[in-house]
């Protein structure tokens, strides 16, 4: 959540987001992790399987640029048990994500 508005952050599971840096880069003040209920309301999907595309409302999307070198990125597709293969360029195009350096 960025200033109590839902956002999507696409990142590697190996890194944590620097929330202070993210707030600054995204021109916000307060960043916090969404509750499971907030995730479901904003995306229509359960935590652990949120797809970065196809949310019921348009969300601001950010992608960590550390994913750019990977030939293939596996992304959740709406359930905790399903993923799809994509690339950084394709995922950024599908989501309209802003690329930022977000990792700690």
N, C-alpha and C positions, 0 to 999 in steps of 0.2 A: 504494500500500500504506500503510495506517495501522496502525502497530505490528504489522507483518507480517501484517495481515489485508487481503484485497482489498476495495476499495471502488470505486464508480463515481462519477466526477465528470463531470457534464454541464456543458459550458461552450462559449463561443465559441472558435473557433480563433484569433481575433484577440488573445486575452489569455492570459497565463500565470497559473497558480495561485500565490498567495502561500502557500507551504507552511508557513511558520511560523504565519501566521494560521489556515490550515486546521486544523493540528494543535490549536491552541488552541480553535477553535470546535467541532471534532469530539471534543474531550476525549481527545486522543491525545498521544503524545510524539514519535514519529518518523514522518515522511512521506517516501516515496520513490516513484519511478516503478516500476511493475511491469515485470518482464522479459517478453519475448514469451511464454515458456513459462508464466509465472504468469498472464498474461492468458488464454491458451488454456485452462488448467486451470480457472480461476475462471468463465469465461464460455462456454467451448466455441467461441469465435470467434477469428479472427485479428486481430492488431493492425491498425489502419487501417480496420476495419469493424465494430467492436464495437457492438452494439445495446444501449441502456440497459435493454431489457426481455428477458425470456425466458432468463435465465441458469440453468444447471443447479442452482445453489444460490442461496439468498436472500442478496443482497448489500446492504450499506448504500449508499444512493444519495444524492448531494448534487447540487443544481443551482444554478448561479450565477444570482443574481437579475438580472444584467445582461441576461439573455435575456427577461425578462418583457415589455418593451415591443414585442417583435417580433410582428407579426401571424402569421407563419409561421416555424417552425423546421424545418430539414432535419436529420434524424438518421439515422445509419447503421443498417442493419437486418441485420447479420450477415456481410456481406462488404464488401470495399473498393469494390465496384462497384454498391452498391445503397443507396438512402436512402428515407425516407418523410417526408411532411409532417405536422407536428403543431403544436400550440401549447404555450406555456409551461404553461398550466393543465392541458391534457390530458396532457402529458408528466409533470408532477408527480403527477397522479392515477394514471397508469399505473405509475409506478415507486415511488410512495411517497416521493419525494425530499424531503429537507430543503433548503429554499432558504436560501442563505448568500451573502454577498458574498465572492467567492473570488479576484477578479482582482487582478493587480499594476497 
